[in-house]
Amino acid sequence: MTGIPAAERVGKLARSGLFRLLAEGRDQEVIDLALGIPAAPATPPGLIELACAALRDGHHQYALPEGNAELRQRLSAELSVPTDPDTELTITVGASEALTSAVLATIDPGDEVIVFEPVYENFLSAIVLAGGVPRLVAMRAPGWRFDSTELRAAFGPRTKAIVVCTPNNPTGHLLTRAEFAEIARLCEQWNAIVISDEIYSSYVYDGTNHVSAADLPALRERSIVIGSLSKSHAVSGWRIGYLRASPALTHAMRRVHAAVCGGGPAPLQEAVARAAAEPGFLRATENLGAQRDLVVSIFDDLGLRCLPPDGGCYTMADIRACTDEDCESFAYRLLRETGVMVAPGKFFFATEADGAHLVRIAFNRRLETLDEVRHRLSVYPARDHHFTAR
C-alpha cells in the first residue's frame, strides 16, 4: 500500500544516528564501545541454568500482568525504602517499557516534562508518544550538574513531571541528595512528579553512594523509580525491568502496562525469582571501577579530555584537544582506522552542535577487551596517517 500516512507522532520520535554507525561497525573485528550492551559483569551461570529449569518445569504461559509474585517480594526486600510488593511494584518488559508505561500513565497532551540534557533519546520519544512537551535543562561539563536558576525557570503551571537518570546516561553523573532535595522542592511547589531511571544504580565509584528518588520522604509519594537487571546481570535480552511507585501511581501504570504488553516473560521472571532467593543476588556481581579507570586512562593517553564518571557504565570525553573534526567524523574515522567504535556526543543533544565536541564511551566490557582497545589506539598514531586532524 502507498499513500497511507503514519501517525504524526511517529515523525517526532528521536532518530538515532547510532544505527548508521552500527551498520558500518558490524565487522567481527570491531570493538564496540558505543552501545551499553554489557559484556561485564558476566551473566551469572547459575541464572542461565535456572532459566532452562523454569522452561523444563512448564513456565510457558502468561505471567500475571503485575509480574511474578515471588520476584516482586524479593525485589521489595532489596530496595532502599519500604515497598509493598503487591501495590507498589510492577515487573516490566525491561526499563524501556517501564519508562513508556510511566510516561503514558502520567502525561497528557500538552503537559510539560523537564529533562536534563545531554539526554538518552528514549526519554524524548516516550514524552512525544504521550503528547507531552519536553523542556530541556542543561547539565554542563566538567561536573555535569544543572544550574539551579535554569531549573527553577523550567518549572511552571504546565509542568507535570521531571525525568532524571542517576547514574546518568550518557554522562555518568550521580545525583546527590542535595540535588534531589532541590528537585523535590520544585516538584512540591508545582505539584509535579519525578520519573527516575536508576538502572545503573549498582555502579557507583570512589566511595559514593547511590541516592534513589524514593529515598527522599518528600518524593516518596510523587516519584516513579525505574530499575532493571539488564546491566547489573548482563541479561539485557531478557527484558526484566520494574517500576516502584505509590499505590495510586502503580495502579495507573499497571493499566497501561497491561494494555501495552500484557506482562513480562514468565519463565525468565521465574528464573530470577529463584535466583533471588540467595541474599544479595539482585545486586551487581562485579564493580566496574577497574574498567572505568582503564578506559579513562586509554582515552586520556589518546589526547581526549576524559573525566572519571561518578557512576554508571559510560563516560563522556571532549575531543577538541586532539582534533578539529566534529564528533561524528571523528567516530567514523576512529572506527575505520582502528576498529574501535564510540558514540558521537551530538546524538544526546536536541541541538546537535552542542554535543559536536563530545563522544560517549561505554566501559562495561571485559578487561581483556579494553586491553586490546589500548593496544589498537597506542599504535595508531605511529601509522602514516596521523591521528590528529590539526
C-alpha positions in Angstrom: 0.0 0.0 0.0 1.1 3.5 -0.7 0.0 7.0 0.3 -1.3 5.9 3.7 0.3 8.4 6.2 1.8 7.3 9.5 0.7 9.0 12.7 2.1 12.4 13.1 3.7 11.4 16.4 6.0 8.9 14.6 7.7 11.7 12.8 8.5 13.4 16.1 10.3 10.3 17.5 14.0 10.6 18.1 16.1 9.4 15.1 19.2 7.7 16.3 22.2 8.4 14.2 23.9 5.5 16.0 22.2 3.0 13.8 24.1 4.1 10.7 27.4 3.9 12.7 26.5 0.5 14.0 25.7 -0.8 10.5 29.2 0.2 9.4 30.7 -1.4 12.5 29.3 -4.9 12.0 32.7 -6.4 11.3 33.6 -9.0 13.8 36.9 -7.3 14.5 35.2 -4.1 15.6 35.3 -3.4 19.3 32.0 -1.7 20.2 32.3 0.9 22.9 29.3 2.8 21.5 26.5 0.9 23.0 25.9 -0.1 26.6 25.3 -3.8 25.8 27.0 -5.4 28.7 30.0 -7.8 28.4 30.8 -7.2 32.1 29.9 -8.4 34.5 29.4 -11.9 33.1 25.9 -13.3 33.1 25.7 -15.5 36.2 25.9 -19.1 35.0 23.5 -20.3 37.7 20.9 -17.9 36.4 21.1 -19.4 32.9 20.6 -22.9 34.4 17.6 -21.7 36.4 16.1 -20.2 33.2 16.5 -23.6 31.5 14.9 -25.3 34.5 12.0 -22.9 34.5 11.3 -23.8 30.9 11.5 -27.5 31.6 9.2 -27.0 34.6 6.5 -25.7 32.3 6.6 -22.0 32.7 5.5 -21.2 29.2 2.3 -19.2 29.6 1.4 -15.6 30.6 2.7 -14.3 33.9 0.5 -12.0 36.0 0.5 -8.6 34.4 2.0 -7.1 37.6 4.7 -9.7 37.5 5.9 -12.8 39.3 4.8 -12.5 42.9 7.9 -14.1 44.4 10.1 -11.9 42.3 8.3 -8.8 43.4 8.7 -9.9 47.0 12.4 -10.4 46.5 12.9 -7.1 44.8 11.0 -5.2 47.5 13.3 -6.6 50.2 16.3 -5.2 48.3 15.0 -1.7 47.7 16.3 1.1 49.9 12.8 2.2 51.1 9.8 0.1 52.3 7.9 -1.1 49.3 4.7 -3.2 49.2 5.3 -5.8 46.5 1.5 -6.1 45.9 0.6 -2.5 45.5 3.8 -0.6 44.7 6.0 -2.8 42.5 5.5 -4.0 38.9 7.7 -6.2 36.7 8.0 -4.7 33.2 9.5 -5.7 29.8 12.8 -4.0 30.5 13.4 -0.4 31.6 12.3 0.9 28.2 8.7 -0.4 28.6 8.8 0.8 32.2 9.7 4.3 31.1 7.0 4.3 28.4 4.3 3.0 30.7 5.3 5.6 33.4 5.1 8.5 30.9 1.8 7.3 29.2 0.2 6.8 32.6 1.0 10.3 33.9 1.4 12.7 31.0 -1.5 14.2 29.0 -1.1 16.0 25.7 0.3 19.5 26.3 1.9 18.6 29.7 5.4 19.8 30.0 8.1 17.4 31.1 11.6 18.6 32.2 14.5 16.5 31.0 18.2 17.1 31.7 20.5 17.4 28.6 22.6 15.6 27.4 19.7 13.1 27.3 19.1 9.5 26.5 16.9 9.8 23.4 14.3 7.3 24.5 13.2 9.8 27.2 12.2 12.2 24.5 10.5 9.6 22.4 8.4 8.5 25.4 7.3 12.0 26.0 6.4 12.5 22.4 4.3 9.4 22.3 2.3 10.8 25.2 1.8 14.1 23.5 3.9 15.8 26.1 6.3 18.8 25.6 10.0 18.3 26.6 11.6 21.2 28.5 15.4 20.7 28.3 17.7 21.9 31.1 21.4 21.8 30.5 23.9 19.8 32.6 27.4 21.1 31.9 30.8 19.7 32.0 33.0 19.0 33.8 30.8 18.1 36.7 27.6 17.6 34.6 25.5 19.5 37.1 22.4 21.6 36.5 22.2 25.3 37.2 19.6 26.0 39.9 18.3 29.1 38.3 17.8 27.4 35.0 16.0 24.5 36.6 13.6 26.8 38.5 12.9 28.7 35.3 11.9 25.4 33.6 9.1 24.7 36.1 5.7 26.2 35.6 2.0 25.7 35.7 2.1 23.2 32.8 4.9 21.1 34.4 3.7 17.6 35.1 7.0 15.7 35.6 10.7 15.7 35.5 12.6 12.8 34.1 16.1 12.1 35.6 18.7 9.3 35.2 21.1 8.6 38.0 23.8 7.5 37.5 23.3 9.3 34.3 23.4 8.0 30.7 25.4 9.4 29.0 27.5 11.5 31.5 27.9 9.2 34.5 26.8 12.0 36.9 25.2 10.7 40.1 22.5 13.0 41.5 23.3 13.9 45.1 20.8 14.1 48.0 21.1 17.9 47.8 20.3 18.0 44.1 17.3 15.7 44.7 16.1 17.9 47.6 16.2 20.9 45.2 14.1 18.9 42.7 11.8 17.8 45.4 11.1 21.4 46.5 10.2 22.4 42.9 8.0 19.3 42.4 6.1 20.1 45.6 5.7 23.8 44.6 4.3 22.9 41.1 2.7 19.5 42.0 4.9 17.6 39.7 6.3 14.0 39.8 9.8 12.6 39.3 10.4 9.7 36.9 13.8 8.4 37.9 15.7 6.0 35.8 18.0 4.2 38.2 19.1 1.1 36.1 22.8 1.8 36.7 22.4 2.1 40.5 24.7 -0.9 41.1 27.7 1.0 39.7 29.0 3.9 41.8 32.6 4.7 42.4 35.1 6.5 44.7 33.2 5.7 47.9 30.0 7.5 46.8 26.5 6.1 47.5 23.6 6.0 45.1 20.6 8.1 46.2 17.2 7.0 44.9 14.4 9.5 44.3 12.3 7.4 46.7 14.9 7.9 49.5 13.6 11.4 50.0 10.4 11.5 52.1 9.2 14.5 50.0 9.4 12.4 46.8 8.3 9.0 48.1 4.7 9.5 47.0 5.5 11.6 43.9 8.2 9.5 42.4 8.4 6.6 39.9 11.6 4.6 40.1 12.7 2.5 37.2 15.0 -0.4 37.7 16.4 -3.3 35.6 18.6 -6.3 35.6 19.8 -5.7 32.1 23.2 -4.1 33.0 23.7 -5.4 36.6 23.4 -9.1 35.5 24.2 -8.8 31.8 20.8 -10.0 30.7 19.7 -7.1 28.5 17.9 -9.5 26.2 15.8 -11.0 29.0 13.9 -7.7 29.4 13.4 -7.8 33.2 12.7 -4.3 34.5 10.5 -2.9 37.2 8.6 0.1 38.4 8.4 1.3 42.0 5.8 3.9 42.9 2.9 4.8 45.3 -0.2 2.6 45.1 -2.1 5.3 43.1 0.6 5.7 40.5 1.2 2.0 40.4 -2.5 1.3 39.7 -2.4 3.8 36.7 0.9 2.4 35.3 -0.3 -1.2 35.6 -3.3 -0.4 33.4 -1.0 1.0 30.7 1.5 -1.9 31.2 -1.3 -4.5 30.7 -2.6 -2.7 27.6 0.9 -2.3 26.0 2.3 -5.8 26.6 0.1 -7.9 28.9 3.1 -8.8 31.1 6.8 -9.8 31.0 8.4 -13.1 30.1 7.1 -15.7 32.6 10.0 -18.2 32.5 12.7 -15.6 32.9 10.9 -13.9 35.7 10.6 -17.3 37.4 14.3 -17.9 36.9 15.3 -14.6 38.5 12.8 -15.2 41.4 14.5 -18.5 42.1 18.0 -17.0 41.9 17.0 -14.1 44.1 16.4 -16.5 47.0 20.1 -16.1 47.5 20.7 -13.0 49.6 22.3 -10.2 47.7 21.7 -11.7 44.3 19.9 -8.7 42.9 23.0 -6.5 43.4 25.6 -6.5 40.7 28.1 -9.3 40.9 31.0 -7.1 39.8 32.0 -3.5 40.3 33.2 -1.7 37.1 35.7 0.6 38.7 38.7 -1.1 37.1 37.1 -0.8 33.7 36.2 2.8 34.3 39.8 3.7 35.3 41.3 1.8 32.3 39.0 3.5 29.8 39.7 6.9 31.2 43.5 6.2 31.0 43.3 4.9 27.5 41.4 7.9 26.0 43.4 10.4 28.1 46.6 9.0 26.5 45.0 9.4 23.1 44.5 13.1 23.9 40.9 13.3 24.8 39.7 15.0 27.9 38.1 12.2 29.7 37.0 12.7 33.4 36.1 9.7 35.6 32.3 9.4 35.9 30.6 9.1 39.3 28.7 6.0 38.3 27.1 4.0 35.6 29.0 2.5 32.6 29.7 5.5 30.4 32.0 8.4 30.2 31.7 11.5 28.0 35.0 12.7 26.6 35.9 16.0 25.0 37.8 15.5 21.7 38.8 19.1 21.0 42.3 18.7 22.3 43.2 16.1 19.6 41.1 17.0 16.6 39.3 19.8 14.8 36.7 17.3 13.5 33.2 17.1 14.8 32.4 14.1 16.9 30.6 12.1 14.1 33.5 12.5 11.7 35.9 11.6 14.5 33.9 8.5 15.4 33.7 7.2 11.8 37.4 7.7 11.3 38.3 6.0 14.6 36.1 3.1 13.6 37.5 2.8 10.1 41.1 3.2 11.0 41.3 1.4 14.4 38.2 -0.8 14.6 37.2 0.9 17.9 33.7 2.4 17.9 32.5 5.2 20.2 29.2 7.1 20.1 29.1 10.7 18.8 28.0 13.0 21.5 25.8 15.1 19.2 23.2 12.3 19.4 22.5 13.2 23.0 21.6 16.8 22.3 18.5 18.4 20.8 20.8 20.9 19.1 23.5 18.6 17.7 26.1 21.3 17.6 26.0 21.5 21.4 27.5 18.0 21.5 29.7 18.1 18.5 32.9 18.1 20.6 31.9 15.0 22.7 31.9 11.3 22.4 30.3 8.7 24.7 32.4 5.7 25.6 30.9 2.5 27.2 33.2 0.6 29.6 31.0 -2.3 30.7 33.4 -4.6 28.9 35.9 -7.3 29.8 39.3 -6.0 30.9 41.0 -8.0 28.2 38.8 -6.3 25.6 39.8 -2.9 26.9 43.5 -4.0 26.9 43.0 -4.7 23.1 41.5 -1.2 22.8 44.6 0.2 24.4 46.8 -1.7 22.0 45.0 -0.6 18.9 45.0 3.1 20.0 48.5 3.1 21.3 49.9 2.0 17.9 47.6 4.1 15.8 49.4 7.5 16.0 52.6 5.8 14.7 50.9 5.0 11.4 51.5 7.1 8.3 48.0 8.7 8.6 48.3 10.5 11.9 45.5 10.6 14.4 45.1 14.3 14.9 43.4 16.4 12.2 45.0 19.6 13.2 
